[in-house]
Amino acid sequence: MTRILREHVEREGLKPGDLLFQGEKGDMLAGSVIRRAWRTARAKVLTPHEFESPLGRRVYDLRNTCLTNWLNGGIPPAQVADWAGNSVPVLLATYARCIDGQLADMKRRIEEGGDLPDVGAYT
């Protein structure tokens, strides 16, 4: 897909800020066009059960999936927030309940670090 998109950008001579896909008059595509294309694509690649589920029901769901995957992959929330164009508080308010699968790694890292120093060591 990346290769196809890069070829499209080169063929069309697109520059930063140009629209990747344009409407009939060179402006933004209508939301209804995007939703219709998305629904058609989902119907072609998903099983009937998956299609009826919330899986990727909206294009925006892909963003949620991506951010959740980054957080679950151990990317620090500050970095994910920066990439997503969010603040850390907004990111965590939305995605904190989605973070899963890191407990074993965190326990291992704590155990490898040994005992915590005495409080007096820093005064």
All heavy atoms as an XYZ file, in Angstrom:
961
protein
N       0.819     -1.185      0.000
C       0.000      0.000      0.000
C       0.870      1.259      0.000
O       0.562      2.213     -0.692
C      -0.924     -0.042      1.219
C      -1.858      1.130      1.279
S      -2.911      1.156     -0.169
C      -4.431      1.596      0.527
N       1.951      1.213      0.776
C       2.852      2.370      0.825
C       3.438      2.652     -0.549
O       3.503      3.806     -0.980
C       3.982      2.123      1.847
O       3.397      1.870      3.119
C       4.906      3.319      1.944
N       3.851      1.599     -1.247
C       4.409      1.773     -2.584
C       3.376      2.408     -3.514
O       3.691      3.339     -4.267
C       4.868      0.418     -3.143
C       5.471      0.521     -4.552
C       5.910     -0.831     -5.103
N       4.925     -1.891     -4.991
C       3.857     -2.026     -5.801
N       3.646     -1.167     -6.767
N       3.014     -3.028     -5.641
N       2.149      1.929     -3.463
C       1.083      2.466     -4.320
C       0.849      3.942     -4.018
O       0.720      4.768     -4.939
C      -0.210      1.643     -4.144
C      -0.010      0.234     -4.703
C      -1.389      2.333     -4.811
C      -1.109     -0.743     -4.345
N       0.795      4.285     -2.731
C       0.572      5.687     -2.359
C       1.737      6.575     -2.792
O       1.535      7.684     -3.290
C       0.340      5.807     -0.856
C      -0.996      5.263     -0.361
C      -1.051      5.291      1.162
C      -2.164      6.025     -0.947
N       2.963      6.080     -2.622
C       4.123      6.880     -3.053
C       4.122      7.086     -4.559
O       4.472      8.170     -5.047
C       5.412      6.206     -2.595
C       5.642      6.366     -1.106
C       6.942      5.776     -0.667
N       7.136      6.035      0.754
C       7.943      5.370      1.522
N       8.688      4.405      1.027
N       8.051      5.659      2.793
N       3.743      6.057     -5.306
C       3.651      6.200     -6.769
C       2.587      7.229     -7.130
O       2.782      8.031     -8.051
C       3.344      4.846     -7.408
C       4.511      3.873     -7.376
C       4.136      2.468     -7.831
O       2.939      2.208     -8.138
O       5.038      1.609     -7.868
N       1.471      7.212     -6.425
C       0.395      8.180     -6.667
C       0.900      9.605     -6.405
O       0.670     10.509     -7.217
C      -0.812      7.856     -5.771
C      -1.902      8.881     -5.825
N      -2.774      8.974     -6.888
C      -2.244      9.863     -4.956
C      -3.619      9.971     -6.663
N      -3.317     10.518     -5.495
N       1.600      9.795     -5.278
C       2.132     11.111     -4.928
C       3.098     11.595     -6.001
O       3.040     12.745     -6.441
C       2.827     11.065     -3.544
C       3.652     12.323     -3.292
C       1.795     10.868     -2.439
N       3.979     10.705     -6.465
C       4.954     11.083     -7.498
C       4.260     11.385     -8.829
O       4.543     12.402     -9.475
C       5.976      9.963     -7.678
C       7.109     10.350     -8.614
C       8.194      9.294     -8.663
O       8.484      8.683     -7.619
O       8.733      9.096     -9.767
N       3.347     10.512     -9.230
C       2.646     10.681    -10.507
C       1.858     11.990    -10.534
O       1.827     12.695    -11.546
C       1.711      9.484    -10.737
C       0.999      9.487    -12.067
C       0.191      8.214    -12.310
N      -0.751      7.901    -11.240
C      -0.598      6.915    -10.345
N       0.462      6.132    -10.377
N      -1.507      6.704     -9.409
N       1.233     12.342     -9.407
C       0.421     13.560     -9.344
C       1.248     14.803     -9.019
O       0.729     15.914     -9.059
C      -0.689     13.389     -8.300
C      -1.670     12.277     -8.610
C      -2.463     12.525     -9.876
O      -2.847     13.697    -10.122
O      -2.702     11.553    -10.620
N       2.534     14.608     -8.692
C       3.385     15.745     -8.356
C       2.949     16.454     -7.084
O       3.064     17.676     -6.979
N       2.451     15.695     -6.122
C       1.935     16.295     -4.892
C       3.063     16.802     -4.006
O       4.136     16.210     -3.928
C       1.086     15.271     -4.127
C      -0.148     14.746     -4.870
C      -0.858     13.697     -4.035
C      -1.091     15.883     -5.220
N       2.799     17.891     -3.353
C       3.745     18.527     -2.427
C       3.142     18.480     -1.021
O       1.943     18.276     -0.865
C       3.975     19.994     -2.831
C       4.440     20.181     -4.268
C       5.883     19.720     -4.428
C       6.400     19.974     -5.816
N       6.576     18.815     -6.632
N       3.975     18.705      0.024
C       3.425     18.744      1.380
C       2.264     19.733      1.462
O       2.332     20.841      0.938
C       4.612     19.218      2.234
C       5.808     18.741      1.464
C       5.434     18.889      0.011
N       1.181     19.290      2.085
C      -0.007     20.127      2.213
C      -1.039     19.881      1.125
O      -2.193     20.289      1.262
N      -0.641     19.239      0.007
C      -1.606     18.907     -1.039
C      -2.499     17.766     -0.574
O      -2.115     16.953      0.266
C      -0.890     18.463     -2.326
C      -0.183     19.602     -3.040
O      -0.421     20.762     -2.679
O       0.618     19.315     -3.948
N      -3.701     17.696     -1.120
C      -4.622     16.610     -0.791
C      -4.197     15.342     -1.527
O      -3.942     15.368     -2.729
C      -6.053     16.981     -1.186
C      -6.665     18.159     -0.436
C      -8.016     18.520     -1.035
C      -6.809     17.824      1.047
N      -4.156     14.230     -0.797
C      -3.794     12.953     -1.397
C      -4.876     12.498     -2.370
O      -4.597     12.043     -3.467
C      -3.565     11.912     -0.300
C      -3.043     10.554     -0.726
C      -1.702     10.686     -1.452
C      -2.893      9.644      0.486
N      -6.123     12.623     -1.939
C      -7.272     12.296     -2.793
C      -8.183     13.510     -2.790
O      -8.515     14.043     -1.741
C      -8.019     11.065     -2.263
C      -7.146      9.847     -2.185
C      -6.678      9.385     -0.967
C      -6.767      9.178     -3.339
C      -5.865      8.270     -0.890
C      -5.953      8.062     -3.282
C      -5.495      7.611     -2.052
N      -8.588     13.933     -3.973
C      -9.378     15.155     -4.099
C     -10.795     14.846     -4.546
O     -11.056     13.854     -5.213
C      -8.734     16.084     -5.128
C      -7.330     16.497     -4.781
C      -6.701     17.330     -5.877
O      -7.306     17.612     -6.896
N      -5.462     17.733     -5.660
N     -11.689     15.760     -4.187
C     -13.062     15.695     -4.656
C     -13.133     16.097     -6.121
O     -12.115     16.431     -6.743
N     -14.322     16.100     -6.652
C     -14.517     16.399     -8.073
C     -13.992     17.773     -8.480
O     -13.524     17.962     -9.591
C     -16.007     16.322     -8.426
C     -16.559     14.920     -8.377
C     -18.015     14.889     -8.772
O     -18.332     15.328     -9.901
O     -18.823     14.430     -7.955
N     -14.071     18.738     -7.583
C     -13.652     20.104     -7.891
C     -12.275     20.430     -7.337
O     -11.890     21.588     -7.237
C     -14.680     21.092     -7.344
C     -16.054     20.896     -7.945
C     -17.072     21.793     -7.306
C     -18.460     21.467     -7.853
N     -19.506     22.121     -7.087
N     -11.502     19.396     -6.963
C     -10.161     19.611     -6.439
C     -10.124     19.916     -4.956
O      -9.063     20.181     -4.409
N     -11.295     19.887     -4.321
C     -11.332     20.145     -2.888
C     -11.373     18.824     -2.114
O     -11.151     17.762     -2.682
C     -12.537     21.023     -2.527
C     -13.853     20.450     -3.059
O     -13.806     19.433     -3.780
O     -14.915     21.012     -2.755
N     -11.648     18.910     -0.832
C     -11.683     17.703     -0.003
C     -12.819     16.777     -0.433
O     -13.863     17.234     -0.889
C     -11.857     18.075      1.474
C     -10.641     18.765      2.065
S     -10.804     19.072      3.828
C     -10.721     17.417      4.454
N     -12.579     15.486     -0.281
C     -13.633     14.509     -0.548
C     -14.753     14.691      0.468
O     -14.500     14.976      1.642
C     -13.089     13.079     -0.413
C     -12.208     12.563     -1.533
C     -11.609     11.214     -1.139
C     -13.005     12.420     -2.818
N     -15.972     14.486      0.028
C     -17.112     14.568      0.935
C     -17.063     13.393      1.910
O     -16.647     12.286      1.558
C     -18.414     14.538      0.135
N     -17.488     13.639      3.128
C     -17.525     12.585      4.133
C     -18.334     11.386      3.684
O     -17.979     10.237      3.964
N     -19.416     11.636      2.958
C     -20.264     10.533      2.493
C     -19.513      9.637      1.508
O     -19.699      8.420      1.503
C     -21.544     11.073      1.846
O     -21.227     11.894      0.735
N     -18.634     10.221      0.700
C     -17.838      9.442     -0.252
C     -16.855      8.551      0.506
O     -16.709      7.364      0.202
C     -17.078     10.377     -1.227
C     -16.101      9.601     -2.081
C     -18.059     11.156     -2.093
N     -16.213      9.113      1.491
C     -15.245      8.356      2.293
C     -15.954      7.225      3.041
O     -15.491      6.082      3.031
C     -14.501      9.291      3.270
C     -13.650     10.294      2.490
C     -13.653      8.494      4.245
C     -13.102     11.425      3.309
N     -17.091      7.528      3.673
C     -17.820      6.498      4.424
C     -18.291      5.369      3.515
O     -18.207      4.195      3.859
C     -18.998      7.117      5.177
C     -18.566      7.913      6.402
C     -19.755      8.358      7.234
N     -20.664      9.248      6.521
C     -20.510     10.555      6.434
N     -19.459     11.142      6.998
N     -21.384     11.292      5.783
N     -18.764      5.709      2.329
C     -19.246      4.699      1.378
C     -18.095      3.804      0.922
O     -18.208      2.571      0.884
C     -19.929      5.385      0.190
C     -20.769      4.477     -0.646
C     -21.667      5.210     -1.641
N     -21.037      6.322     -2.344
C     -21.357      7.609     -2.144
N     -22.283      7.959     -1.276
N     -20.738      8.554     -2.820
N     -16.949      4.405      0.604
C     -15.784      3.625      0.181
C     -15.288      2.739      1.326
O     -14.923      1.574      1.106
C     -14.669      4.559     -0.299
N     -15.281      3.277      2.534
C     -14.830      2.510      3.695
C     -15.747      1.311      3.941
O     -15.284      0.200      4.175
C     -14.777      3.413      4.925
C     -14.201      2.726      6.125
C     -14.865      2.354      7.247
C     -12.852      2.328      6.302
N     -14.005      1.751      8.125
C     -12.762      1.722      7.572
C     -11.697      2.425      5.520
C     -11.568      1.209      8.068
C     -10.513      1.908      6.021
C     -10.460      1.317      7.276
N     -17.045      1.540      3.872
C     -18.015      0.454      4.087
C     -17.842     -0.633      3.029
O     -17.849     -1.822      3.345
C     -19.437      1.009      4.075
C     -20.499     -0.032      4.353
C     -21.889      0.618      4.440
N     -22.919     -0.369      4.553
C     -23.289     -0.957      5.681
N     -22.679     -0.652      6.796
N     -24.249     -1.859      5.690
N     -17.634     -0.250      1.792
C     -17.430     -1.217      0.710
C     -16.156     -2.023      0.948
O     -16.145     -3.246      0.796
C     -17.357     -0.489     -0.652
O     -18.593      0.201     -0.864
C     -17.127     -1.466     -1.791
N     -15.084     -1.337      1.337
C     -13.811     -2.027      1.596
C     -13.950     -3.005      2.754
O     -13.472     -4.140      2.673
C     -12.718     -0.998      1.886
N     -14.611     -2.591      3.831
C     -14.816     -3.492      4.979
C     -15.599     -4.728      4.551
O     -15.277     -5.842      4.954
C     -15.583     -2.773      6.098
C     -14.749     -1.838      6.914
C     -15.556     -1.225      8.069
N     -15.750     -2.196      9.127
C     -16.938     -2.640      9.540
N     -18.051     -2.203      8.998
N     -17.012     -3.530     10.518
N     -16.635     -4.528      3.752
C     -17.472     -5.655      3.320
C     -16.670     -6.653      2.488
O     -16.920     -7.859      2.543
C     -18.673     -5.144      2.526
N     -15.691     -6.161      1.739
C     -14.896     -7.049      0.874
C     -13.833     -7.827      1.628
O     -13.472     -8.928      1.219
C     -14.248     -6.244     -0.252
C     -15.242     -5.795     -1.290
C     -14.563     -5.120     -2.457
C     -15.622     -4.718     -3.467
N     -15.073     -4.424     -4.764
N     -13.285     -7.271      2.720
C     -12.151     -7.928      3.378
C     -12.494     -8.600      4.697
O     -11.726     -9.437      5.169
C     -10.972     -6.948      3.603
C     -10.485     -6.382      2.291
C     -11.338     -5.837      4.569
N     -13.623     -8.270      5.298
C     -13.991     -8.859      6.578
C     -15.004     -9.986      6.391
O     -15.770     -9.983      5.431
C     -14.585     -7.793      7.509
C     -13.684     -6.615      7.878
C     -14.453     -5.618      8.741
C     -12.428     -7.082      8.586
N     -14.990    -10.906      7.344
C     -16.031    -11.939      7.338
C     -17.350    -11.257      7.676
O     -17.359    -10.144      8.238
C     -15.739    -13.027      8.391
O     -15.860    -12.442      9.692
C     -14.364    -13.657      8.195
N     -18.491    -11.893      7.374
C     -19.776    -11.280      7.729
C     -19.879    -10.957      9.226
O     -20.378     -9.898      9.611
C     -20.810    -12.325      7.312
C     -20.145    -13.043      6.179
C     -18.688    -13.097      6.558
N     -19.362    -11.857     10.070
C     -19.395    -11.612     11.523
C     -18.555    -10.387     11.886
O     -18.985     -9.539     12.682
C     -18.892    -12.852     12.278
C     -18.796    -12.652     13.757
N     -19.909    -12.566     14.566
C     -17.722    -12.490     14.565
C     -19.516    -12.361     15.816
N     -18.195    -12.318     15.841
N     -17.354    -10.285     11.317
C     -16.484     -9.134     11.587
C     -17.115     -7.844     11.074
O     -17.060     -6.802     11.724
C     -15.119     -9.332     10.935
C     -14.269    -10.406     11.578
C     -13.029    -10.743     10.778
O     -13.028    -10.570      9.538
O     -12.044    -11.184     11.402
N     -17.727     -7.929      9.886
C     -18.347     -6.747      9.292
C     -19.457     -6.209     10.181
O     -19.613     -4.996     10.327
C     -18.890     -7.068      7.894
C     -19.527     -5.892      7.219
C     -18.744     -4.902      6.650
C     -20.908     -5.768      7.158
C     -19.327     -3.800      6.028
C     -21.501     -4.680      6.538
C     -20.707     -3.696      5.974
N     -20.226     -7.080     10.794
C     -21.327     -6.650     11.662
C     -20.835     -6.174     13.027
O     -21.561     -5.512     13.749
C     -22.343     -7.781     11.837
C     -23.099     -8.116     10.554
C     -23.841     -6.914      9.976
O     -24.395     -6.095     10.747
O     -23.851     -6.776      8.731
N     -19.584     -6.489     13.362
C     -19.013     -6.061     14.641
C     -18.533     -4.615     14.536
O     -18.495     -4.043     13.444
C     -17.844     -6.983     15.014
O     -16.683     -6.621     14.289
N     -18.101     -4.035     15.658
C     -17.575     -2.659     15.612
C     -16.187     -2.548     14.983
O     -15.678     -1.448     14.810
C     -17.509     -2.242     17.081
C     -18.195     -3.286     17.865
C     -18.288     -4.505     17.020
N     -15.570     -3.681     14.633
C     -14.212     -3.692     14.105
C     -14.061     -2.731     12.924
O     -14.608     -2.958     11.853
C     -13.835     -5.112     13.676
C     -12.456     -5.306     13.055
C     -11.367     -5.019     14.087
C     -12.314     -6.719     12.525
N     -13.321     -1.656     13.137
C     -13.065     -0.701     12.057
C     -14.309     -0.112     11.435
O     -14.310      0.238     10.269
N     -15.378      0.009     12.228
C     -16.630      0.523     11.658
C     -16.449      1.929     11.085
O     -17.021      2.271     10.059
C     -17.726      0.513     12.713
C     -19.069      0.909     12.113
C     -20.231      0.552     12.990
N     -20.427     -0.896     12.963
C     -21.030     -1.582     13.906
N     -21.496     -0.964     14.970
N     -21.176     -2.882     13.814
N     -15.628      2.742     11.752
C     -15.349      4.086     11.250
C     -13.864      4.172     10.904
O     -13.040      3.515     11.548
C     -15.648      5.144     12.320
C     -17.064      5.131     12.826
C     -17.211      5.972     14.070
N     -16.316      5.460     15.104
C     -15.918      6.143     16.171
N     -16.314      7.371     16.358
N     -15.104      5.611     17.063
N     -13.501      4.980      9.942
C     -12.094      5.173      9.590
C     -11.325      5.634     10.826
O     -10.206      5.203     11.078
C     -11.943      6.185      8.433
C     -10.483      6.478      8.156
C     -12.619      5.659      7.171
N     -11.948      6.474     11.638
C     -11.304      7.003     12.839
C     -10.918      5.884     13.802
O      -9.990      6.041     14.598
C     -12.227      8.005     13.530
C     -11.563      8.781     14.632
C     -10.704      9.840     14.338
C     -11.776      8.451     15.971
C     -10.084     10.557     15.341
C     -11.152      9.166     16.983
C     -10.318     10.213     16.664
O      -9.697     10.920     17.651
N     -11.605      4.735     13.755
C     -11.272      3.615     14.637
C      -9.837      3.141     14.406
O      -9.212      2.592     15.318
C     -12.238      2.450     14.420
C     -13.662      2.795     14.852
O     -13.829      3.676     15.715
O     -14.602      2.172     14.317
N      -9.313      3.324     13.207
C      -7.934      2.926     12.925
C      -6.954      3.733     13.781
O      -5.940      3.209     14.239
C      -7.606      3.111     11.443
C      -8.406      2.246     10.477
C      -8.055      2.614      9.048
C      -8.178      0.783     10.742
N      -7.258      4.997     14.003
C      -6.404      5.833     14.855
C      -6.412      5.280     16.273
O      -5.362      5.153     16.907
C      -6.898      7.278     14.841
C      -6.054      8.218     15.680
C      -6.629      9.645     15.599
N      -5.700     10.618     16.098
C      -5.585     10.978     17.374
N      -6.337     10.417     18.284
N      -4.719     11.896     17.733
N      -7.596      4.958     16.774
C      -7.694      4.400     18.123
C      -6.902      3.106     18.242
O      -6.184      2.894     19.225
C      -9.159      4.137     18.483
C      -9.973      5.405     18.554
O      -9.443      6.481     18.755
N     -11.262      5.278     18.380
N      -7.003      2.254     17.243
C      -6.273      0.988     17.249
C      -4.773      1.232     17.237
O      -4.014      0.605     17.975
C      -6.677      0.127     16.033
O      -8.080     -0.133     16.118
C      -5.922     -1.177     15.988
N      -4.334      2.158     16.414
C      -2.909      2.471     16.310
C      -2.362      2.972     17.644
O      -1.334      2.488     18.126
C      -2.691      3.507     15.215
S      -0.969      3.976     15.000
N      -3.043      3.931     18.251
C      -2.562      4.481     19.514
C      -2.554      3.421     20.607
O      -1.610      3.342     21.401
C      -3.410      5.683     19.931
C      -3.417      6.875     18.964
C      -4.247      8.015     19.526
C      -2.024      7.330     18.625
N      -3.580      2.593     20.653
C      -3.631      1.511     21.633
C      -2.481      0.538     21.416
O      -1.820      0.111     22.377
C      -4.982      0.767     21.543
O      -6.036      1.701     21.814
C      -5.054     -0.369     22.535
N      -2.206      0.187     20.168
C      -1.093     -0.728     19.871
C       0.244     -0.131     20.289
O       1.114     -0.830     20.803
C      -1.067     -1.103     18.393
C      -2.153     -2.079     18.027
O      -2.729     -2.747     18.885
N      -2.461     -2.163     16.751
N       0.447      1.169     20.036
C       1.688      1.809     20.448
C       1.841      1.748     21.966
O       2.912      1.417     22.471
C       1.727      3.258     19.990
C       1.995      3.444     18.525
C       2.496      2.528     17.641
C       1.782      4.634     17.778
N       2.602      3.086     16.389
C       2.171      4.375     16.445
C       1.286      5.895     18.098
C       2.094      5.330     15.444
C       1.206      6.852     17.094
C       1.616      6.568     15.781
N       0.779      2.080     22.699
C       0.853      2.045     24.161
C       1.097      0.626     24.662
O       1.923      0.408     25.546
C      -0.427      2.619     24.772
C      -0.615      4.127     24.587
C      -2.034      4.533     24.950
C       0.403      4.902     25.407
N       0.388     -0.346     24.100
C       0.573     -1.738     24.512
C       1.941     -2.271     24.104
O       2.438     -3.216     24.699
C      -0.527     -2.626     23.949
C      -1.825     -2.455     24.700
O      -1.827     -2.135     25.878
N      -2.929     -2.651     24.015
N       2.549     -1.663     23.103
C       3.890     -2.055     22.674
C       4.987     -1.454     23.543
O       6.160     -1.698     23.308
N       4.595     -0.652     24.519
C       5.575     -0.096     25.444
C       6.107      1.275     25.061
O       7.025      1.789     25.691
N       5.547      1.885     24.016
C       5.971      3.240     23.658
C       5.519      4.167     24.794
O       4.363      4.115     25.211
C       5.336      3.698     22.320
C       5.582      2.699     21.200
C       5.803      5.110     21.951
C       7.007      2.581     20.761
N       6.406      4.999     25.318
C       6.021      5.879     26.427
C       4.844      6.785     26.042
O       4.784      7.307     24.914
C       7.283      6.714     26.680
C       8.406      5.881     26.136
C       7.818      5.141     24.958
N       3.903      6.970     26.972
C       2.729      7.808     26.670
C       3.077      9.201     26.165
O       2.376      9.725     25.298
C       1.989      7.867     28.011
C       2.365      6.590     28.686
C       3.796      6.340     28.287
N       4.160      9.789     26.668
C       4.531     11.131     26.189
C       4.858     11.106     24.699
O       4.501     12.027     23.961
C       5.713     11.673     26.985
N       5.518     10.036     24.240
C       5.853      9.933     22.820
C       4.600      9.686     21.986
O       4.408     10.290     20.937
C       6.863      8.799     22.587
C       7.312      8.681     21.151
C       8.024      9.936     20.677
O       9.074     10.273     21.181
N       7.452     10.637     19.715
N       3.735      8.793     22.453
C       2.486      8.505     21.728
C       1.648      9.780     21.629
O       1.108     10.093     20.559
C       1.696      7.367     22.408
C       0.342      7.176     21.743
C       2.498      6.062     22.374
N       1.553     10.528     22.730
C       0.778     11.766     22.725
C       1.343     12.755     21.706
O       0.588     13.386     20.960
C       0.760     12.389     24.121
N       2.670     12.853     21.650
C       3.310     13.764     20.690
C       2.982     13.350     19.258
O       2.594     14.178     18.438
C       4.820     13.778     20.920
C       5.537     14.748     20.004
O       5.154     15.937     19.970
O       6.486     14.318     19.313
N       3.148     12.069     18.959
C       2.849     11.575     17.606
C       1.388     11.778     17.239
O       1.069     12.044     16.082
C       3.210     10.102     17.481
C       4.675      9.795     17.492
C       5.706     10.653     17.265
C       5.275      8.522     17.747
N       6.911     10.001     17.362
C       6.672      8.696     17.659
C       4.766      7.271     18.060
C       7.566      7.644     17.843
C       5.664      6.222     18.251
C       7.044      6.408     18.145
N       0.508     11.639     18.231
C      -0.934     11.733     17.974
C      -1.438     13.171     17.975
O      -2.576     13.424     17.586
C      -1.694     10.928     19.029
N      -0.594     14.090     18.427
C      -1.028     15.481     18.496
C      -1.959     15.716     19.681
O      -2.824     16.582     19.625
N      -1.788     14.933     20.738
C      -2.594     15.058     21.952
C      -1.688     15.466     23.105
O      -0.478     15.348     23.024
C      -3.223     13.710     22.342
C      -4.371     13.328     21.469
O      -4.273     13.325     20.266
N      -5.473     12.972     22.080
N      -2.309     15.865     24.197
C      -1.562     16.031     25.437
C      -1.552     14.678     26.141
O      -2.405     13.828     25.883
C      -2.219     17.086     26.330
O      -3.471     16.608     26.798
N      -0.610     14.481     27.039
C      -0.550     13.225     27.792
C      -1.823     13.030     28.616
O      -2.391     11.933     28.612
C       0.728     13.151     28.662
C       0.706     11.929     29.571
C       1.967     13.129     27.772
N      -2.332     14.063     29.324
C      -3.566     13.845     30.087
C      -4.749     13.403     29.215
O      -5.503     12.524     29.598
C      -3.842     15.205     30.743
C      -2.491     15.846     30.851
C      -1.743     15.376     29.622
N      -4.898     14.003     28.036
C      -5.992     13.606     27.143
C      -5.780     12.172     26.665
O      -6.709     11.355     26.660
C      -6.112     14.575     25.942
C      -7.021     14.013     24.861
C      -6.613     15.924     26.412
N      -4.560     11.847     26.280
C      -4.252     10.493     25.815
C      -4.585      9.466     26.893
O      -5.277      8.474     26.635
C      -2.778     10.383     25.427
C      -2.355      8.997     24.949
C      -2.611      8.864     23.459
C      -0.906      8.737     25.269
N      -4.102      9.695     28.120
C      -4.317      8.730     29.191
C      -5.775      8.671     29.628
O      -6.276      7.602     29.987
C      -3.393      9.017     30.362
C      -1.908      8.782     30.068
C      -1.057      9.143     31.278
C      -1.644      7.345     29.632
N      -6.464      9.798     29.578
C      -7.893      9.780     29.931
C      -8.677      8.910     28.958
O      -9.648      8.262     29.326
C      -8.450     11.210     29.934
N      -8.227      8.866     27.724
C      -8.916      8.089     26.700
C      -8.450      6.651     26.639
O      -9.259      5.737     26.483
C      -8.698      8.749     25.310
O      -9.098     10.115     25.384
C      -9.483      8.029     24.234
N      -7.140      6.414     26.774
C      -6.579      5.096     26.483
C      -6.030      4.322     27.677
O      -5.614      3.181     27.508
C      -5.469      5.228     25.427
C      -5.983      5.734     24.115
C      -5.848      7.070     23.767
C      -6.627      4.881     23.226
C      -6.334      7.545     22.554
C      -7.118      5.345     22.025
C      -6.969      6.678     21.697
O      -7.456      7.136     20.512
N      -6.016      4.900     28.877
C      -5.420      4.212     30.027
C      -6.049      2.839     30.252
O      -5.355      1.878     30.594
C      -5.534      5.065     31.283
N      -7.349      2.707     30.045
C      -8.023      1.422     30.253
C      -7.719      0.416     29.146
O      -8.051     -0.757     29.270
C      -9.532      1.639     30.373
C      -9.918      2.393     31.637
C     -11.410      2.692     31.712
N     -11.952      3.359     30.542
C     -11.864      4.667     30.292
N     -11.252      5.452     31.139
N     -12.382      5.187     29.205
N      -7.095      0.863     28.082
C      -6.783     -0.031     26.957
C      -5.386     -0.623     27.061
O      -5.058     -1.547     26.318
C      -6.895      0.734     25.632
S      -8.518      1.427     25.330
N      -4.560     -0.072     27.940
C      -3.183     -0.551     28.063
C      -3.202     -1.900     28.759
O      -3.764     -2.054     29.838
C      -2.303      0.457     28.826
C      -2.286      1.800     28.092
C      -0.889     -0.090     28.983
C      -1.605      2.917     28.855
N      -2.596     -2.890     28.114
C      -2.648     -4.258     28.620
C      -1.406     -5.009     28.159
O      -0.818     -4.669     27.137
C      -3.908     -4.948     28.099
C      -4.125     -6.317     28.707
O      -3.806     -6.494     29.897
O      -4.606     -7.200     27.985
N      -1.031     -6.034     28.919
C       0.021     -6.931     28.472
C       1.432     -6.533     28.857
O       2.389     -7.122     28.366
N       1.597     -5.543     29.720
C       2.935     -5.087     30.078
C       3.335     -5.471     31.489
O       4.459     -5.230     31.901
C       3.030     -3.565     29.927
C       2.788     -3.085     28.533
C       2.854     -1.570     28.441
O       3.426     -0.911     29.302
N       2.260     -1.010     27.417
N       2.438     -6.091     32.249
C       2.701     -6.358     33.655
C       3.929     -7.236     33.856
O       4.780     -6.933     34.703
C       1.470     -6.989     34.317
C       1.558     -7.168     35.827
C       1.822     -5.836     36.514
C       0.271     -7.789     36.350
N       4.057     -8.307     33.105
C       5.210     -9.215     33.272
C       6.522     -8.477     33.008
O       7.497     -8.638     33.752
C       5.076    -10.416     32.342
N       6.554     -7.649     31.974
C       7.769     -6.897     31.663
C       8.085     -5.882     32.756
O       9.240     -5.725     33.151
C       7.628     -6.193     30.308
C       8.898     -5.460     29.909
O       9.979     -6.095     29.914
O       8.811     -4.249     29.605
N       7.062     -5.211     33.272
C       7.302     -4.233     34.334
C       7.826     -4.918     35.590
O       8.757     -4.422     36.233
C       6.025     -3.445     34.625
C       5.677     -2.456     33.522
S       4.267     -1.410     33.917
C       2.925     -2.532     33.577
N       7.239     -6.078     35.955
C       7.718     -6.820     37.125
C       9.178     -7.242     36.935
O       9.991     -7.115     37.852
C       6.849     -8.053     37.366
C       5.502     -7.744     37.951
C       4.722     -9.045     38.151
C       3.374     -8.801     38.763
N       2.618    -10.058     38.940
N       9.525     -7.725     35.743
C      10.897     -8.137     35.454
C      11.850     -6.967     35.600
O      12.922     -7.080     36.206
C      10.996     -8.726     34.045
C      12.411     -9.179     33.657
C      12.521     -9.523     32.182
N      12.079     -8.458     31.291
C      12.780     -7.346     31.013
N      13.949     -7.139     31.563
N      12.302     -6.445     30.183
N      11.469     -5.814     35.075
C      12.329     -4.632     35.162
C      12.517     -4.180     36.595
O      13.616     -3.776     36.992
C      11.742     -3.509     34.307
C      11.861     -3.829     32.809
C      11.074     -2.905     31.925
N      11.479     -1.526     32.085
C      10.810     -0.500     31.579
N       9.708     -0.714     30.894
N      11.225      0.722     31.758
N      11.456     -4.268     37.403
C      11.574     -3.894     38.816
C      12.507     -4.866     39.533
O      13.388     -4.457     40.299
C      10.185     -3.857     39.489
C       9.396     -2.663     38.959
C      10.312     -3.805     41.017
C       7.932     -2.661     39.351
N      12.321     -6.171     39.276
C      13.155     -7.176     39.926
C      14.622     -7.044     39.522
O      15.515     -7.223     40.342
C      12.632     -8.578     39.611
C      11.321     -8.886     40.319
C      10.692    -10.185     39.851
O      11.271    -10.866     38.982
O       9.606    -10.496     40.360
N      14.890     -6.724     38.267
C      16.267     -6.554     37.808
C      16.928     -5.335     38.444
O      18.142     -5.278     38.585
C      16.321     -6.435     36.288
C      16.060     -7.741     35.573
C      16.025     -7.570     34.052
O      16.151     -6.434     33.553
O      15.855     -8.594     33.371
N      16.116     -4.350     38.820
C      16.650     -3.128     39.409
C      17.090     -3.300     40.846
O      17.790     -2.457     41.394
N      16.704     -4.408     41.487
C      17.094     -4.647     42.874
C      16.281     -3.825     43.835
O      15.274     -3.207     43.476
N      16.724     -3.821     45.066
C      16.018     -3.080     46.111
C      16.117     -1.583     45.845
O      17.106     -1.084     45.317
C      16.629     -3.388     47.481
C      16.323     -4.809     47.908
O      15.318     -5.362     47.461
O      17.118     -5.368     48.698
N      15.082     -0.874     46.278
C      15.095      0.577     46.169
C      16.038      1.128     47.230
O      16.167      0.571     48.320
C      13.691      1.119     46.380
C      12.663      0.742     45.305
C      11.280      1.232     45.727
C      13.047      1.334     43.964
N      16.729      2.214     46.921
C      17.637      2.791     47.915
C      16.865      3.365     49.101
O      15.692      3.690     48.983
C      18.359      3.903     47.143
C      17.445      4.225     46.015
C      16.693      2.964     45.693
N      17.548      3.508     50.239
C      16.940      4.147     51.400
C      16.641      5.594     51.068
O      17.358      6.232     50.289
C      17.903      4.110     52.602
C      18.081      2.683     53.115
O      17.144      1.878     52.947
O      19.170      2.408     53.666
N      15.587      6.124     51.668
C      15.201      7.505     51.428
C      16.346      8.444     51.790
O      16.601      9.431     51.120
C      13.922      7.854     52.230
C      13.587      9.333     52.096
C      12.770      7.007     51.767
N      17.085      8.102     52.849
C      18.183      8.959     53.294
C      19.313      9.065     52.293
O      20.147      9.968     52.385
N      19.386      8.187     51.328
C      20.478      8.200     50.337
C      20.421      9.458     49.472
O      21.409      9.822     48.848
C      20.426      6.962     49.464
N      19.255     10.114     49.414
C      19.114     11.275     48.544
C      19.123     12.594     49.315
O      18.942     13.639     48.730
C      17.800     11.176     47.739
C      17.830     10.021     46.759
C      17.104      8.878     46.991
C      18.606     10.092     45.611
C      17.140      7.809     46.103
C      18.657      9.047     44.716
C      17.920      7.900     44.969
O      17.959      6.870     44.091
N      19.283     12.539     50.611
C      19.240     13.804     51.375
C      20.623     14.225     51.779
O      21.587     13.564     51.673
C      18.361     13.653     52.631
O      18.854     12.586     53.425
C      16.931     13.452     52.248
